[in-house]
Amino acid sequence: MAALRKAYSYSKRKVTPFTRISKRRQKSFIKVVPPQKIVKFEMGKVSEYKQGKFPHVLTVVSRDAVQIRHNAFEACRQFINKKIDRESNGQYMFKVVPYPHHIQREHRMLTGAGADRMSSGMQLSFGRSMGKAAILAPGEPIFKVAVADERYLPFLRKVFRQIRSKVPGKISVSYELLTEAPGN
């Protein structure tokens, strides 16, 4: 199995969303859509959050225009969820906000001896789909965590500092105190 390419291969700041999938296979640019690696988007006690029992909300916000791959979301999700679940004894709500729609593709090229017999160069260089990503503008939320007690906030900020290496671009954390139950 081939290795996953590094994230900077896809880290263009301006990118056009690439999601063309037609019901008719001949008209579709993408023949196969890669499976979603994010297992869950909402964790913890979501129903209690909607009732207004978790008023302290921390949101991780992107400060750059960036695209984040779905395997980076899943790595961050597992890390954050494990840490928060241990610390708050299940009294939290954690949500991965963006959904990765953008399909990334790759045109593999062979190099070295004998590559001229195997490769057709840039002829038909559209590429095969390799993964998915979410395209984010500056100021868009990435993760949202709500807790009942404000004593967990320094711990949450520490956890968000630890995921900075897993997420491309710069991130910031914003705090919000809810006075009434959220609508969604």
N, C-alpha and C positions, 0 to 999 in steps of 0.2 A: 504494500500500500504506500502511496506517495505521501510525503510529509506535507503538512499545512504550510503555506507560504507565510512569511512574516507580515505583520499588519501594515507596515509602511508601504508594502506593495499596492495597497488599496487606499492609502490615506490622503487622497486628493481632497482639497478643501472645497472645491466646487465640483459637484458630481450630479449627473442627471439620473433620477430614479429609473432603474431598469427592472420593469416588472411585466413586460409584455407576454402574457400567456393567453392564447386564444383557445376557444372551444374546438376549433378545427385544427388538427395537428399540423397541417401543411402551412397554415398562416402564422403559426406560433414561432417566435424567434427562439424561445426556450423550450427545449424538448422535455427536460426533466427538471423539476423544482427540487432543490435540496431539502431534506427534512429539517424541521425546526429543532434546534438543540435546547431551547429554553423549555424546561419541563413545566414549570408553574410561573404564572405572572403575579398571583396574589397569594401571600402566605400569612399565617397567623390567624387572628380572629377578625375577619373582615366585617362580619355582621355587627360586632360590638363597636367597630370603628364607625359604621354607618349610623349607629344609635347615638354616637357622640361620647362614648366612654374613653376614647383616647384623644384628648385635646392637644397634646404636644406633638407637633408634626415637624420632622426634619426632612428637607428635600435636597437631593444632590442635583445640581444644575450644571449643564455644560456651559463653559465660557467661550468656547471656540466653535466654529463650524466644523463638524467632524462626523465621520461615520464609524459606528461601533459595531463590530461583528458579533454574531449571536453566540459564539463560543466565549467571547469576553463577558457578555451579559451573564451567561450561565456560570462562569467561574466566580464572578462577583456575587451573584445571587446565592450560590452555595455557601460562600465564605460569610456573607453578611447574615444570612438566615441562621447559620449554625451558631455564630457568636451571639446574636440577639436572643435566640431561643434559650441558650444557656443562662444568659444574664438576667432576662426578665421573666423567666418561668412561664413562657407562652403568652404573656400579657402584652401583645404588640400586634401591629398590622404592618406588613412589608409588601411593597408593590414595585414591580418592574414596569415603568410607565411606557416607553416606546415599544412598538412592535416592529421587528425587522422585516421589511418588505423588499428592500433592494437586493437583487440577486447579483452576486459577484461572479465574474467569469475569468477564465485563465486560458491562454493559448500556450500550451507546453511546447517547448522547442528542444530538440536534442542537439547536444554539442559534442565535439570530440570526433574520433575516427569513425567513419562509417555513417555519420549523421546525414550526409547528403543523400543516402539511399533511403533513409527512413522519413525524413522531414520534407514537407513541401514549402518550407519558408513561410512567407506571409500570405501565401495564397489561402483563401478561405480562413482568414484569421479571426473569426468572430469569437471563438473560444467556447469552452464548456463551462457550465455552471458549477461553481465550487462551494459556495456558501451564501449566507444571507447577512445583511447589515441594515442597521437603522441609520438614516441620515438625519443629523440633528443640527439645528441652527443655534446660534448663541442665545442663552437664556432658556432653553428647553429643559424640562426635568428629565432625569434619568431614573432615579430611585426615590421612593417616598417611604418613610418610616414614621409610624405614629405610636406613641406610648402613653400610658396613663399617668406616670409619675415623672416629674422633671428631673429627678435624681439620675435618670438613665441618659440624659442628654450629653454629659461629658464623655461617657462611654461610647455613645453612638458617634460622636464627632471623631473619637480616636479610631473607631472601626472604619469610618469613611476616609480618614487619612491613610489607612493601611491599603485601601483598594485603589489608590491613585496610580500605582504602577500597573494595574490591570486594565485601566481605562485610558484610551488615547486622548490627547488634548488636556486642557486645564479644566478643573471642576471647582465648584464652590458649594458650600452648604448653607441653606437658608432655613430659618426657624420661623414657625407660625404657631400661634396659640388660637385654637378654634373656640369660639364662644357658643356655637350651636352645631347641631349634627350636620355633616356634609350631605349634599344631595345625591352624589353618585357613589 
